[in-house]
Amino acid sequence: MSVHQLLFATNNKHKIEEIQSALGDTVKVTGLKDAGINIDIREPHDTIEKNASEKSSVIFALTGVSCFSEDSGLEVAALNGEPGVRSARYAGTGSAEDNIDKLLDKLGHETNRKARFRTVISLIWGGTEYLFEGICDGRITNERKGAGGFGYDPVFMPEGSRRTFAEMTLAEKNKYSHRRKAADQLVLFLQQHG
């Protein structure tokens, strides 16, 4: 089986590590920094899909090589889908700790803690865009648990588990992960079109 080389339109080392783990040995992922591309791509849109498309389109226009990007959001039922597309900037500081503080504060004593992580991968392959979506249903805990992961992982417990993402190893997280579900579709596409 041939190994695909794919440029991932991100500088986030946690996302690179997680996506590489999810994709396994069939795809070798290179981040922007490792490819010598030093730009910060804006996420100006009001949907996860459009932000994912923005990032892959910018990098494809710059390099002309097949590439992919992803955008993810945490959607909390009791907050009408917040923080959603603004997940990384929810508290306005870009700090994961501040984002979690704001989320827990807004939820307060709300008993409906249902939430889901949603990822959209935008792949530009041979000049055509393909979208892959992954969803992980779960709930927001009342307090932080665990020291692993990143972002909202310390307060997100996936359905079927009694531990938060931050209490899991990367391999354990991949059993539930929204990124893994989207990445599996990406791998299947590459196997069929590679």
Secondary structure, 3 states (H helix, E strand, C coil): CCCEEEEECCCCHHHHHHHHHHHHHHEEEEECCCCCCCCCCCCCCCCHHHHHHHHHHHHHHHHCCCEEEEEEEEEEHHHCCCEECCHHHCCCCCCHHHHHHHHHHHHCCCCCCEEEEEEEEEEEECCEEEEEEEEEEEEECCCCCCCCCCCCHHHEEECCCCCCHHHCCHHHHHCCCHHHHHHHHHHHHHHHHC
